[in-house]
Amino acid sequence: MEAYTILAKYYDTLMQDFDYKTYLDFIKNYTKGEGIDLCCGTGTMTILLSKLGNKMLGVDLSSEMLNTARNKARENFQNIIFIESDIFEFEPPHKVDFVTCVCDGINYLPQEEITKLFENISRFIKKDGYFIFDVSSEYKLTNILGNNVFCEDTEKATYIWSNSLEDNKVIMQLSFFEKEKDDLYRRVEEDHTQYVQKQEDLLKALSEFDVQVFDGQDFSEVKKDSRRLLFVCKRR
Ligand SMILES: C[S@@+](CC[C@H](N)C(=O)[O-])C[C@H]1O[C@@H](n2cnc3c(N)ncnc32)[C@H](O)[C@@H]1O
């Protein structure tokens, strides 16, 4: 099954410990005006940015993730346009003040496509506007996620997440066990591929921007074992 088909149902439950509010506190000085949230998923950050008074548009490939995003935006009284599109094909109608892509969106994109993508994104952003994105670091993908198995059995979700690291990418097989009746469970599976994005390669691909890189968890300087890297890129 395609990535983010089954997982869409469980995504917000699995992300409940992710601290979007502290992340927002850090990026909110760079994200003012009209913005596009690429790989917006279930729209948690899109909605938080909208609640600050920004005019937001969310883009994602998964119709299942976008359904949740649209419902959440409605429940939160936020008027956000969500567009189902591949990030590589998306063209906004006009330039915006900022573009975000948070929580690993860039890890889903093959390394050889990144330079072209960043050039394209730079054309969406007004001079002095910002492109803010993060990646799960090379350290996290190779030392923590790669060739490892994770599982969880809770009231809301039961899954096995099994990874294999090969050629600078992690192939993830997710198996969810959904209760059908009494003790009967149905196993449903989907595969994800996350690409290792090296900091130096990303910096090279950001030639249209002045870039600062932070540890994406504590927002201090990047360390050897930083698990998330946050890029704050100002359009020249
Ligand atoms: C880890 S989720 C992040 C979702 C969201 N940004 C968040 O903060 O929770 C990655 C998202 O990237 C989307 N995605 C992956 N490849 C994409 C592509 N080529 N174009 C558009 N969206 C893509 C997936 O559908 C998924 O919703």
The ligand as a Gaussian input file, in Angstrom:
#p B3LYP/6-31G(d) Opt

LIG

0 1
 C        6.041000      12.750000       8.157000
 S        4.679000      13.428000       7.304000
 C        4.746000      15.106000       7.852000
 C        3.381000      15.736000       7.912000
 C        3.319000      17.120000       8.518000
 N        4.175000      18.078000       7.873000
 C        3.553000      17.132000       9.999000
 O        4.150000      18.078000      10.484000
 O        3.119000      16.245000      10.722000
 C        5.272000      13.543000       5.656000
 C        4.210000      13.971000       4.665000
 O        4.849000      14.190000       3.410000
 C        3.924000      13.836000       2.394000
 N        4.670000      13.624000       1.151000
 C        5.649000      12.712000       0.918000
 N        6.111000      12.821000      -0.344000
 C        5.425000      13.849000      -0.918000
 C        5.468000      14.444000      -2.210000
 N        6.290000      14.008000      -3.162000
 N        4.627000      15.482000      -2.456000
 C        3.768000      15.931000      -1.506000
 N        3.687000      15.389000      -0.258000
 C        4.505000      14.357000       0.030000
 C        3.248000      12.595000       2.935000
 O        2.022000      12.317000       2.275000
 C        3.095000      12.955000       4.410000
 O        1.841000      13.529000       4.683000

